[in-house]
């Protein structure tokens, strides 16, 4: 484990079948969430996994999609976007995902736009 890994937000990683259960949605809709950037994931141990912290009250965090789109527009891959979202950011003071959950969407996106 690197120092960066230790600094990351601790989160459970959900597989697609687990997402189906947590979201209460069919697999096709969960895949659409991924295709349309409502959620992003990465391959871990061969399976696509999504951070559980991206789900609040049985739904993807509403502000996640726009933020992911800003990061993609800045040239980030899904893996790079995940790293940024889960790691503390100096200018925000906490991990961007924690700021999104706290309702600080504009601040997070403003910082994300400067990363291009």
C-alpha positions as CSV (number, residue, x, y, z in Angstrom):
1,X,0.0,0.0,0.0
2,X,1.4,3.4,-1.0
3,X,1.0,6.6,1.0
4,X,-1.6,7.7,-1.7
5,X,-3.6,4.6,-1.1
6,X,-3.6,5.3,2.7
7,X,-4.8,8.8,2.1
8,X,-7.7,7.8,0.0
9,X,-11.3,7.7,1.2
10,X,-12.0,4.3,2.7
11,X,-14.7,2.7,0.7
12,X,-16.2,-0.6,-0.1
13,X,-16.1,-1.6,-3.8
14,X,-19.3,-3.0,-5.3
15,X,-19.5,-5.4,-8.1
16,X,-22.3,-5.2,-10.7
17,X,-24.5,-7.8,-9.0
18,X,-24.1,-5.9,-5.7
19,X,-25.0,-2.6,-7.5
20,X,-28.1,-4.2,-8.8
21,X,-29.1,-5.1,-5.2
22,X,-28.1,-1.7,-3.6
23,X,-29.7,0.4,-6.3
24,X,-32.8,-1.9,-6.7
25,X,-32.4,-1.6,-10.5
26,X,-32.0,-4.2,-13.2
27,X,-28.6,-5.0,-14.6
28,X,-29.3,-3.2,-17.9
29,X,-30.1,0.1,-16.0
30,X,-27.0,-0.3,-13.8
31,X,-24.9,-0.7,-17.0
32,X,-26.5,2.4,-18.4
33,X,-25.6,4.3,-15.3
34,X,-22.0,3.4,-16.1
35,X,-22.2,4.1,-19.8
36,X,-23.7,7.5,-19.1
37,X,-21.3,8.5,-16.4
38,X,-23.8,8.5,-13.5
39,X,-21.3,6.0,-12.0
40,X,-17.7,5.1,-12.8
41,X,-15.8,2.0,-11.9
42,X,-12.6,0.2,-12.4
43,X,-11.6,-3.4,-12.8
44,X,-10.4,-5.0,-9.5
45,X,-9.7,-8.7,-9.2
46,X,-11.1,-9.1,-12.7
47,X,-14.5,-7.7,-12.0
48,X,-15.8,-4.2,-12.6
49,X,-16.3,-2.4,-9.3
50,X,-17.7,0.9,-8.2
51,X,-16.9,2.7,-4.9
52,X,-19.9,2.3,-2.5
53,X,-19.4,5.9,-1.5
54,X,-20.8,6.9,-4.9
55,X,-24.2,5.6,-3.7
56,X,-26.3,7.6,-1.2
57,X,-29.7,6.5,-0.1
58,X,-29.9,3.9,-2.8
59,X,-29.1,6.3,-5.7
60,X,-25.9,7.5,-7.4
61,X,-24.8,10.9,-6.0
62,X,-26.7,13.4,-8.2
63,X,-23.7,15.7,-8.7
64,X,-21.3,12.8,-9.6
65,X,-22.2,12.6,-13.3
66,X,-21.5,16.3,-14.2
67,X,-18.3,16.1,-12.2
68,X,-17.2,12.9,-14.0
69,X,-18.0,14.6,-17.4
70,X,-15.8,17.6,-16.4
71,X,-13.0,15.2,-15.5
72,X,-13.4,13.3,-18.8
73,X,-13.4,16.6,-20.7
74,X,-10.1,17.4,-18.9
75,X,-8.6,14.2,-20.3
76,X,-9.0,12.0,-17.3
77,X,-9.6,8.2,-17.7
78,X,-12.1,6.6,-15.4
79,X,-9.2,5.3,-13.2
80,X,-7.7,8.7,-13.0
81,X,-11.1,10.3,-12.2
82,X,-11.6,7.7,-9.4
83,X,-8.2,8.4,-8.0
84,X,-8.9,12.2,-7.9
85,X,-12.4,11.8,-6.5
86,X,-11.2,9.5,-3.7
87,X,-8.0,11.3,-2.7
88,X,-7.8,14.4,-0.5
89,X,-7.4,17.6,-2.6
90,X,-5.4,20.5,-1.1
91,X,-7.6,23.2,-2.6
92,X,-10.8,21.6,-1.4
93,X,-9.5,20.4,1.9
94,X,-11.0,17.0,1.7
95,X,-11.5,14.3,-0.9
96,X,-13.7,15.7,-3.8
97,X,-16.3,12.9,-3.3
98,X,-16.7,13.9,0.3
99,X,-17.2,17.5,-0.8
100,X,-19.8,16.4,-3.4
101,X,-21.7,14.5,-0.7
102,X,-21.6,17.6,1.5
103,X,-23.2,19.6,-1.4
104,X,-20.1,21.5,-2.5
105,X,-20.6,20.7,-6.2
106,X,-19.7,24.1,-7.7
107,X,-16.4,24.1,-5.8
108,X,-15.5,20.6,-6.8
109,X,-16.2,21.3,-10.5
110,X,-14.3,24.5,-10.4
111,X,-11.2,22.7,-9.2
112,X,-11.8,19.8,-11.7
113,X,-11.9,22.3,-14.5
114,X,-8.5,23.7,-13.6
115,X,-6.9,20.2,-14.0
116,X,-7.2,20.2,-17.8
